[in-house]
């Protein structure tokens, strides 16, 4: 097992400097070359993997892989980027933002690793090239290459379970689904977007009717949500289901527009549950009940995951899934849990009267 003294001897720096850096002393100020030399020596000697604290990498690239003309879609990733920048600042990490993979690769030697946000397609060949030159990376909110890089994502399987369960507990029998297929970035071929698949499974688990009620196609945009909402109404005019679960707020905004245009009143005629809890969810008519994704926690876990991969030179990929919570507003109100009835206690006067009669 390597010691601070051995690392200091190899690098030529004092034991105090080595100890303070490896233990994450926030008051320590050293040159980047010094920091890199100490961390490299600690890794070579096997110290980092055994240290009690993870050493946060100093220079990290952030690939903002989101280029869209859809304002609401952009705002979600803008909020996520802000959360990353805030958490990085707290950890004294320097983030350099790139909007092009090629630009990031041109400066690959400067960074310990990278994080990435955005859902635009990255070709398989580019992902493999990225792994060759920058093997330590974390994708946030998406998972385009699970065999090459780590990821941190909201647990949408659990989210869909909770959404369907809430409908079942509210006594609903028919529940629909509206969502986009998006642009799949995985190495794997799939027939539909994950949220639709999870929805089908959970509906079967609770024995609810979904026949003809799944609409999953197109991009995650307001316009596509409106088109799918219009098709949903045409197909089920006069026989709307009890509720519809929408895969994202950006699509739900369009669905509500389609419903409002033909006089379908939410939640009187149909309840609506969405996912993401963007700021717009509070401003729709009616305000959306939607599952909140904690972007600050996504950012925090991503930074720690990247630090662990770099420190331990880990080759086994890790994928973290974070829970979501339902923010209840007007579009869907869950059933209230039943209170257990308790036997009423007799008043003192009644007990006294009974005692007298018995006497």
Protein Blocks (a to p, Z undefined) as FASTA:
>chain_A
ZZfklmmmmnopafklmmmmmnopakbccdfklmmmmmmmmmmnommmmpmbdcddfbdc
dddfbdcfbfklmmmmmmmmmmmmmmmmmnopacdddfbfklmmmmmmmpgbdcdedjbd
cdfklmmmmmmmmmbccdehiafblmlbccddddfklmmmmmmmmmmmnopabdcdddde
bjafbfbdcfbdfklmmmmmmmmmnopafehiaccedjddfklmmmmmmmmmmmmgoiac
fbdcdfbfklmmmmmmmmmmnopacfkloccddehjaaklmmmccddddddddfklmmmm
mmmmmmmmmmnopabdcdddddddddddfkbccdddddddddddddfklmmmmmmmmZZ
